[in-house]
């Protein structure tokens, strides 16, 4: 992860009743597990819905449709000892 750089992500919330689909991650520096909805980086010049469709195809091998924008979340965090935004 590069420092002093904002990395925009498109994240999708797949919901079934009160449950959501998440991926598990692990921060080796903190020794902590974390969970986040599926998705990934938006490439330069790519619209968020296109990025989201591409990321879900890469991660799950499925096509998604009927996307609905829920909002924007700004997240300042530390992962593996480096600050992220």
C-alpha positions as CSV (number, residue, x, y, z in Angstrom):
1,X,0.0,0.0,0.0
2,X,1.4,3.4,-1.0
3,X,1.4,6.2,1.6
4,X,-0.2,9.6,1.0
5,X,-2.5,8.3,-1.7
6,X,-6.2,7.8,-1.7
7,X,-7.3,4.4,-3.1
8,X,-11.0,4.5,-4.2
9,X,-12.8,1.3,-3.9
10,X,-16.2,0.1,-5.0
11,X,-17.8,-2.2,-2.4
12,X,-21.0,-4.2,-2.8
13,X,-23.3,-5.2,0.0
14,X,-25.0,-8.5,-0.8
15,X,-27.8,-9.0,1.7
16,X,-29.9,-12.0,2.7
17,X,-32.3,-11.0,5.4
18,X,-30.2,-9.5,8.2
19,X,-26.9,-11.1,7.0
20,X,-24.4,-9.7,4.5
21,X,-21.7,-11.4,2.5
22,X,-18.1,-10.5,3.6
23,X,-14.6,-11.5,3.0
24,X,-12.2,-12.3,5.8
25,X,-8.8,-10.5,6.0
26,X,-5.9,-10.6,8.4
27,X,-3.6,-7.8,9.6
28,X,-0.3,-9.6,10.5
29,X,1.1,-6.5,12.3
30,X,-1.9,-6.1,14.6
31,X,-2.6,-9.8,14.7
32,X,-6.3,-9.2,14.0
33,X,-8.9,-10.6,11.7
34,X,-11.3,-8.2,10.0
35,X,-14.3,-8.6,7.7
36,X,-15.4,-6.4,4.8
37,X,-18.0,-6.6,2.0
38,X,-16.7,-7.7,-1.4
39,X,-15.3,-5.3,-4.0
40,X,-12.1,-3.7,-4.9
41,X,-10.1,-0.9,-6.5
42,X,-11.6,1.5,-9.1
43,X,-9.1,1.9,-12.0
44,X,-8.3,5.3,-13.4
45,X,-11.1,6.3,-15.9
46,X,-13.4,3.5,-14.7
47,X,-16.9,4.2,-13.2
48,X,-17.6,2.7,-9.9
49,X,-20.5,0.4,-11.1
50,X,-18.2,-1.0,-13.8
51,X,-15.4,-1.5,-11.3
52,X,-17.8,-3.3,-9.0
53,X,-19.1,-5.6,-11.7
54,X,-15.5,-6.5,-12.7
55,X,-14.3,-7.1,-9.1
56,X,-17.3,-9.4,-8.3
57,X,-16.7,-11.3,-11.6
58,X,-13.0,-11.7,-10.6
59,X,-13.7,-12.7,-7.0
60,X,-16.9,-14.9,-7.4
61,X,-17.0,-15.6,-11.1
62,X,-20.6,-14.3,-11.4
63,X,-22.3,-11.4,-13.2
64,X,-24.2,-8.9,-11.1
65,X,-27.0,-6.4,-12.1
66,X,-29.5,-4.0,-10.7
67,X,-26.9,-2.2,-8.7
68,X,-28.1,0.6,-6.3
69,X,-25.9,3.3,-4.9
70,X,-26.1,3.3,-1.1
71,X,-23.6,6.0,-0.3
72,X,-20.0,7.0,0.3
73,X,-17.9,5.9,3.2
74,X,-14.6,7.6,3.9
75,X,-12.3,5.3,5.9
76,X,-9.0,6.3,7.5
77,X,-7.3,3.2,8.7
78,X,-4.0,1.4,9.5
79,X,-3.3,-2.0,7.8
80,X,-0.1,-3.9,8.2
81,X,1.5,-0.9,9.9
82,X,0.7,1.6,7.1
83,X,-2.0,4.3,7.0
84,X,-4.6,4.0,4.4
85,X,-7.4,6.3,3.1
